[in-house]
Amino acid sequence: MAATSPRGRLQGKNAIVTGAGGGIGLETSILFAREGANVLMADVSAPALEKALAKVKEVVPTAPRVETIQCDVSKEAQVQAMVEAQDGWGGTDVIFNNAGIMHADDDDAVGTPEKIWDLTQNINVKGVWFGSKHAVLSLRRHKKTRGSIINTASVVALVGSATPQLAYTASKGAVLALTRELSIVHAREGFRFNALCPAPLNTPLLQDWLGDDQPKRFRREVHFPTGRFGEAIEQAHAVVFLASDESSFVNGADFVVDGGMSKAYVTPEGPPTAAPQNLGR
Ligand SMILES: NC(=O)c1ccc[n+]([C@@H]2O[C@H](COP(=O)([O-])OP(=O)(O)OC[C@H]3O[C@@H](n4cnc5c(N)ncnc54)[C@H](O)[C@@H]3O)[C@@H](O)[C@H]2O)c1
């Protein structure tokens, strides 16, 4: 793996990544560090964070500054402490509000338990709100004229699914809507808000749930023009772009990274395309 370039695409930026313990968050932390950002990796799971930090340091030994903080994004005091932890670094420039859950008991309108509904909204929606709120406060506190807030939604906020997870879908729709609104509210302060919409991925969040159930798996895979699920690193590359000044005129976007899934009707036959390697595995 290449060492940090002296002119990385995120050189000198202070970035926070939530849900950094695995999946998209870990891949993004690696790419952020490789592009010269100072990265604060946050997750609710301390063991996951410890492993993830070791991985970032292994893959990017020249990373300028990488630290971790345990944070449950559904608790405002913890989110505030997370963002304020970067005050001594010069203040946050980029926050990737990425932590989210998809609960196994999430179901349709009839079968979803209320406590699962509430838990999902608390993490997936309130967590993104708190992250956005404290990022804005920090950007103002540090008199920044540029900032990038990237919030993880999902393609299920854009297309319906006959295998419902209603609480999850509603939460991701809320992420899209709140991100769009904030992008307009803060546009003249130079604070950009974009929503990442990943397709189903080859990460534990989905794969643990699918397991070895081939029919369940195929029912989803058939919708991909490329014939395969996405990889976390394919999301992370998009997040680097959204975090960097290269995307200075990209604001309020539903930034869809789905291999064409949400544009497809009948998909091609034949073997799937090759997937890129994740760096955190
Ligand atoms: N994997 C997919 O198929 C897929 C598709 C679309 C969107 N997404 C979204 O992408 C984001 C990341 O997903 P992933 O696939 O990398 O998942 P993942 O399960 O691999 O990683 C999620 C991380 O979030 C952490 N987390 C969970 N609850 C938290 C909380 N309350 N506070 C802080 N951290 C918490 C977990 O410990 C975990 O490390 C999520 O918002 C998810 O909804 C995933």
The ligand as a Tripos MOL2 file, in Angstrom:
@<TRIPOS>MOLECULE
LIG
   44    48     1     0     0
SMALL
NO_CHARGES

@<TRIPOS>ATOM
      1 N1        -24.0560   -3.0770    4.4120 N.am      1 LIG1
      2 C1        -25.0330   -2.7140    3.6170 C.2       1 LIG1
      3 O1        -25.5610   -3.5100    2.8330 O.2       1 LIG1
      4 C2        -25.5210   -1.2930    3.6600 C.ar      1 LIG1
      5 C3        -26.3290   -0.8170    2.6150 C.ar      1 LIG1
      6 C4        -26.7990    0.4820    2.6780 C.ar      1 LIG1
      7 C5        -26.4770    1.2910    3.7470 C.ar      1 LIG1
      8 N2        -25.7000    0.8050    4.7460 N.ar      1 LIG1
      9 C6        -25.4060    1.6910    5.8790 C.3       1 LIG1
     10 O2        -24.0090    1.9140    5.9430 O.3       1 LIG1
     11 C7        -23.6300    2.2130    7.2810 C.3       1 LIG1
     12 C8        -22.4460    1.3400    7.6600 C.3       1 LIG1
     13 O3        -22.8090    0.0200    7.4570 O.3       1 LIG1
     14 P1        -21.7800   -1.1900    7.3270 P.3       1 LIG1
     15 O4        -22.3250   -2.0780    6.3030 O.co2     1 LIG1
     16 O5        -20.4090   -0.6870    7.2300 O.co2     1 LIG1
     17 O6        -22.0900   -1.8630    8.7420 O.3       1 LIG1
     18 P2        -21.2040   -2.5980    9.8300 P.3       1 LIG1
     19 O7        -22.1970   -3.2950   10.6880 O.co2     1 LIG1
     20 O8        -20.0930   -3.3410    9.1900 O.co2     1 LIG1
     21 O9        -20.5850   -1.3550   10.6180 O.3       1 LIG1
     22 C9        -21.4080   -0.5090   11.3810 C.3       1 LIG1
     23 C10       -20.6270   -0.0320   12.5950 C.3       1 LIG1
     24 O10       -21.4810    0.8480   13.3480 O.3       1 LIG1
     25 C11       -21.2890    0.5840   14.7180 C.3       1 LIG1
     26 N3        -22.4470    1.0320   15.4760 N.ar      1 LIG1
     27 C12       -23.6400    0.4100   15.6290 C.ar      1 LIG1
     28 N4        -24.4140    1.1220   16.4500 N.ar      1 LIG1
     29 C13       -23.7120    2.2140   16.8290 C.ar      1 LIG1
     30 C14       -23.9760    3.3080   17.6740 C.ar      1 LIG1
     31 N5        -25.1400    3.4170   18.3300 N.pl3     1 LIG1
     32 N6        -23.0270    4.2550   17.8230 N.ar      1 LIG1
     33 C15       -21.8320    4.1440   17.1920 C.ar      1 LIG1
     34 N7        -21.5200    3.1180   16.3890 N.ar      1 LIG1
     35 C16       -22.4540    2.1640   16.2070 C.ar      1 LIG1
     36 C17       -21.0520   -0.9110   14.7980 C.3       1 LIG1
     37 O11       -20.4030   -1.2860   15.9960 O.3       1 LIG1
     38 C18       -20.2340   -1.1780   13.5510 C.3       1 LIG1
     39 O12       -18.8490   -1.1280   13.8070 O.3       1 LIG1
     40 C19       -24.8810    2.0050    8.1260 C.3       1 LIG1
     41 O13       -25.4920    3.2570    8.3540 O.3       1 LIG1
     42 C20       -25.7560    1.1520    7.2370 C.3       1 LIG1
     43 O14       -27.1150    1.3010    7.5150 O.3       1 LIG1
     44 C21       -25.1920   -0.4640    4.7220 C.ar      1 LIG1
@<TRIPOS>BOND
     1     1     2 1
     2     2     3 2
     3     2     4 1
     4     4     5 ar
     5     4    44 ar
     6     5     6 ar
     7     6     7 ar
     8     7     8 ar
     9     8     9 1
    10     8    44 ar
    11     9    10 1
    12     9    42 1
    13    10    11 1
    14    11    12 1
    15    11    40 1
    16    12    13 1
    17    13    14 1
    18    14    15 2
    19    14    16 1
    20    14    17 1
    21    17    18 1
    22    18    19 2
    23    18    20 1
    24    18    21 1
    25    21    22 1
    26    22    23 1
    27    23    24 1
    28    23    38 1
    29    24    25 1
    30    25    26 1
    31    25    36 1
    32    26    27 ar
    33    26    35 ar
    34    27    28 ar
    35    28    29 ar
    36    29    30 ar
    37    29    35 ar
    38    30    31 1
    39    30    32 ar
    40    32    33 ar
    41    33    34 ar
    42    34    35 ar
    43    36    37 1
    44    36    38 1
    45    38    39 1
    46    40    41 1
    47    40    42 1
    48    42    43 1
@<TRIPOS>SUBSTRUCTURE
     1 LIG1         1 GROUP 0 **** ****
